[in-house]
Amino acid sequence: MSFDGKTLSWSLREQVIEVRLHRAPNNEIGSATLDELERLAALIRAGADGARAVLIYSEQPGFCAGADLRELHQGMADRRANGLPVDGDVRVFVDRIHEVFDTLDTAPLTTIAAVHGVCFGGGFELALTADMIVADKSARFCFPELRLGLVPGFGGIPRLNRDVGNAVVRDLLFTGRSLNAKRAQALGLVAQVVPRNEALPAARRLAEQVCRFDAQTVSAAKAFAKPLPVDELAEERELFCRLITQPAVAEALQKFVDSEDIRPYLP
């Protein structure tokens, strides 16, 4: 069982589906990535070919810089030019990615994210679907959405609130500051912190460990220990789609697109 896509690939390594993110420059999540994530979600819903765990990692400089803001800006500009509601395509995209992320979140097998470098916005939200995060010392976690006039839209607020509490959510959301790996572990967000370039080997060892237990017991324990915050996810989705129509968002996206900074997503 394997898949080689334009933005991500996966293969079965013993009992673990290893998902490799490889879209340059930093795994921005756009329509192509969503298409391929939907294929992964379909595989998981179909039983994952008997796999016992999913491990997601990146071969780019960071785990994921977030949503593809250039694609978002262009799509909104095109709809505005054609006299169409700017939130139409956005709402469809957000609904689709929530379905994918909910599948990863509730999968009846163990999910692990091996994180290094930037893990921002939508990338942070992807990591939050995992049951456990293994981070190397270069990892940084951030919600920069308020700079765009938005809130996280892929389920970040409810999932982070479930894991570490609303005080941490408010700190990250209202300040736009990032957490380093050590602080993230102290808050309970990260399961393990390892030296640079060691996140993937450590995550593989963790996956090997979790595969030793009875599959039905693991599934039952996960459903109990990690309930899906359904109502809060729906509220966040609606708030995001409402805010996306505001002039402040168009201005912020234009500023981002026009930036000559080689890493405009950094704080």
C-alpha positions as CSV (number, residue, x, y, z in Angstrom):
1,M,0.0,0.0,0.0
2,S,1.5,3.3,-1.1
3,F,0.6,6.6,-2.7
4,D,2.9,9.2,-4.3
5,G,1.2,12.5,-4.7
6,K,2.3,16.1,-5.6
7,T,2.1,17.4,-2.1
8,L,2.2,14.3,0.1
9,S,2.9,10.6,-0.1
10,W,2.4,7.6,2.1
11,S,3.5,4.0,2.5
12,L,3.0,1.2,5.0
13,R,6.0,0.5,7.2
14,E,5.2,-2.6,9.2
15,Q,1.9,-1.7,10.8
16,V,2.2,2.1,10.4
17,I,1.1,4.3,7.6
18,E,3.8,6.9,7.3
19,V,2.6,10.1,5.6
20,R,5.3,12.4,4.2
21,L,4.5,16.0,3.5
22,H,6.7,17.3,0.7
23,R,5.1,20.4,-0.9
24,A,7.7,23.2,-1.3
25,P,8.3,25.6,0.2
26,N,6.8,24.6,3.5
27,N,3.7,22.3,3.0
28,E,1.2,25.1,2.6
29,I,-2.3,23.6,2.5
30,G,-4.1,24.5,-0.7
31,S,-6.5,22.7,-3.0
32,A,-3.9,20.1,-4.2
33,T,-3.0,19.2,-0.7
34,L,-6.6,18.9,0.4
35,D,-7.4,16.6,-2.6
36,E,-4.6,14.3,-1.4
37,L,-5.5,14.5,2.3
38,E,-9.0,13.4,1.3
39,R,-7.5,10.3,-0.3
40,L,-5.7,9.6,3.0
41,A,-9.0,10.1,5.0
42,A,-10.8,7.7,2.6
43,L,-8.2,5.1,3.2
44,I,-8.5,5.5,7.0
45,R,-12.3,5.3,6.8
46,A,-12.0,2.1,4.8
47,G,-10.0,0.4,7.5
48,A,-6.4,1.6,6.6
49,D,-5.6,-1.8,5.2
50,G,-5.2,-3.1,8.8
51,A,-2.7,-0.5,9.8
52,R,-2.5,0.2,13.6
53,A,-1.1,3.8,13.5
54,V,-0.6,6.8,11.3
55,L,2.6,8.9,11.5
56,I,2.7,12.3,9.7
57,Y,6.0,14.1,9.1
58,S,7.6,16.6,6.8
59,E,10.6,16.6,4.6
60,Q,10.5,20.4,4.1
61,P,12.2,22.9,6.4
62,G,9.2,22.9,8.7
63,F,6.2,20.8,9.5
64,C,3.7,23.1,7.8
65,A,3.4,26.9,7.4
66,G,-0.4,26.8,7.3
67,A,-3.0,27.5,4.6
68,D,-1.9,28.5,1.1
69,L,-2.7,32.2,1.5
70,R,-1.7,33.1,-2.1
71,E,-4.2,30.6,-3.5
72,L,-6.8,31.9,-1.0
73,H,-6.1,35.5,-2.1
74,Q,-6.3,34.7,-5.8
75,G,-9.6,32.8,-5.4
76,M,-11.2,35.5,-3.5
77,A,-10.0,38.2,-5.9
78,D,-11.4,36.2,-8.9
79,R,-14.8,35.8,-7.2
80,R,-14.9,39.4,-6.3
81,A,-14.1,40.4,-9.9
82,N,-16.9,38.2,-11.2
83,G,-19.4,39.6,-8.8
84,L,-19.7,36.4,-6.8
85,P,-19.8,36.1,-2.9
86,V,-16.2,35.8,-1.8
87,D,-16.9,33.2,0.9
88,G,-18.5,30.6,-1.5
89,D,-15.4,28.6,-2.4
90,V,-13.9,29.2,1.0
91,R,-16.9,27.6,2.7
92,V,-16.7,24.5,0.5
93,F,-12.9,24.3,1.2
94,V,-13.4,24.7,5.0
95,D,-16.2,22.1,5.1
96,R,-14.0,19.6,3.2
97,I,-10.9,20.1,5.4
98,H,-13.0,19.8,8.5
99,E,-14.2,16.4,7.3
100,V,-10.6,15.3,6.7
101,F,-9.3,16.6,10.0
102,D,-12.2,15.1,11.9
103,T,-11.4,11.7,10.3
104,L,-7.8,12.0,11.4
105,D,-8.9,13.1,14.9
106,T,-11.3,10.2,15.5
107,A,-9.5,7.5,13.5
108,P,-9.8,4.1,15.5
109,L,-6.0,3.8,15.4
110,T,-3.2,5.9,16.9
111,T,-2.1,9.0,15.1
112,I,1.3,10.7,15.7
113,A,2.7,13.9,14.3
114,A,6.5,14.3,14.1
115,V,7.1,18.1,14.1
116,H,10.1,20.2,13.4
117,G,10.4,23.9,12.5
118,V,7.3,26.0,11.9
119,C,4.0,24.5,12.7
120,F,1.7,27.5,12.1
121,G,-2.0,28.1,11.4
122,G,-3.5,25.3,9.4
123,G,-0.3,23.2,10.0
124,F,-0.8,23.6,13.7
125,E,-4.4,22.5,13.3
126,L,-3.3,19.4,11.4
127,A,-0.8,18.5,14.2
128,L,-3.6,19.0,16.7
129,T,-5.6,16.2,15.1
130,A,-2.9,13.8,16.2
131,D,-3.1,11.8,19.4
132,M,0.5,12.6,20.2
133,I,3.0,15.1,19.0
134,V,6.7,14.5,19.0
135,A,8.6,17.7,18.5
136,D,12.3,18.4,18.0
137,K,13.8,21.5,19.6
138,S,13.4,23.6,16.5
139,A,9.6,23.3,16.5
140,R,7.4,26.4,17.0
141,F,3.7,26.4,17.3
142,C,1.6,29.5,16.4
143,F,-1.8,30.8,15.4
144,P,-1.1,33.9,13.3
145,E,-4.6,34.3,12.0
146,L,-5.6,37.5,13.8
147,R,-3.0,39.3,11.7
148,L,-5.2,38.4,8.8
149,G,-8.4,39.5,10.4
150,L,-9.4,35.9,10.9
151,V,-9.5,33.1,13.5
152,P,-8.2,29.6,12.9
153,G,-10.7,27.9,10.5
154,F,-9.6,24.2,10.4
155,G,-10.6,23.4,14.0
156,G,-7.6,24.7,15.9
157,I,-9.4,26.5,18.7
158,P,-11.7,23.6,19.9
159,R,-8.9,21.0,19.5
160,L,-6.3,23.1,21.4
161,N,-8.9,24.0,24.1
162,R,-9.6,20.3,24.5
163,D,-5.9,19.5,24.9
164,V,-4.5,22.3,27.0
165,G,-7.3,24.7,28.1
166,N,-8.7,28.0,27.0
167,A,-6.1,30.2,28.7
168,V,-3.5,28.9,26.4
169,V,-5.8,29.3,23.4
170,R,-6.4,33.0,24.3
171,D,-2.7,33.6,24.8
172,L,-1.8,32.2,21.4
173,L,-4.8,33.6,19.6
174,F,-4.7,37.2,20.9
175,T,-0.9,37.7,20.8
176,G,0.1,35.7,17.7
177,R,3.2,34.6,19.6
178,S,4.7,31.2,19.0
179,L,5.4,28.4,21.5
180,N,8.7,26.6,21.4
181,A,8.9,22.9,21.9
182,K,9.9,23.0,25.5
183,R,7.1,25.3,26.5
184,A,4.6,23.3,24.4
185,Q,5.6,20.2,26.3
186,A,5.3,22.0,29.7
187,L,1.7,22.9,28.7
188,G,0.8,19.4,27.8
189,L,0.6,20.0,24.0
190,V,3.7,17.9,23.1
191,A,4.3,14.4,24.3
192,Q,8.0,14.3,23.7
193,V,10.8,16.8,22.9
194,V,13.9,15.5,21.2
195,P,17.1,16.9,19.7
196,R,17.0,18.5,16.3
197,N,16.4,16.0,13.4
198,E,15.3,13.3,15.9
199,A,11.5,13.8,15.8
200,L,10.9,11.2,13.1
201,P,13.0,8.4,14.6
202,A,11.4,9.1,18.0
203,A,7.9,9.0,16.5
204,R,8.7,5.7,14.8
205,R,9.7,4.2,18.1
206,L,6.5,5.5,19.7
207,A,4.4,4.1,16.8
208,E,6.1,0.7,17.4
209,Q,5.2,0.8,21.0
210,V,1.5,1.7,20.5
211,C,1.1,-1.1,18.0
212,R,1.8,-3.7,20.7
213,F,-1.6,-3.3,22.3
214,D,-5.0,-4.8,21.3
215,A,-6.5,-2.7,18.5
216,Q,-10.1,-2.7,19.9
217,T,-8.9,-1.6,23.3
218,V,-6.9,1.2,21.8
219,S,-9.9,2.4,19.7
220,A,-12.2,2.3,22.8
221,A,-9.7,4.2,25.0
222,K,-9.2,6.8,22.3
223,A,-12.9,7.4,21.9
224,F,-13.1,8.0,25.7
225,A,-10.0,10.0,26.2
226,K,-10.3,12.2,23.1
227,P,-13.9,13.2,22.3
228,L,-14.5,15.3,19.3
229,P,-15.8,18.8,20.2
230,V,-18.5,18.8,17.5
231,D,-20.5,21.9,18.4
232,E,-17.4,24.1,19.0
233,L,-15.9,23.0,15.6
234,A,-19.1,24.0,13.9
235,E,-19.2,27.4,15.6
236,E,-15.5,28.0,14.7
237,R,-16.2,27.1,11.1
238,E,-19.1,29.6,10.9
239,L,-17.1,32.4,12.5
240,F,-14.2,31.9,10.1
241,C,-16.6,32.0,7.0
242,R,-18.2,35.1,8.4
243,L,-14.9,36.9,9.0
244,I,-13.5,36.0,5.6
245,T,-15.8,38.5,3.9
246,Q,-14.5,41.5,5.9
247,P,-12.4,44.2,4.2
248,A,-9.6,43.7,6.8
249,V,-9.0,40.2,5.5
250,A,-8.6,41.3,1.9
251,E,-6.2,44.0,2.9
252,A,-4.1,41.6,5.1
253,L,-4.0,39.0,2.3
254,Q,-2.9,41.6,-0.2
255,K,-0.1,42.7,2.2
256,F,1.0,39.1,2.6
257,V,1.0,38.4,-1.2
258,D,3.0,41.7,-1.8
259,S,5.5,40.9,0.9
260,E,9.1,40.4,-0.3
261,D,10.0,38.6,2.9
262,I,11.3,35.2,2.1
263,R,9.2,33.8,5.1
264,P,6.3,36.2,5.4
265,Y,4.4,33.8,7.7
266,L,7.0,34.2,10.5
267,P,6.1,36.5,13.5
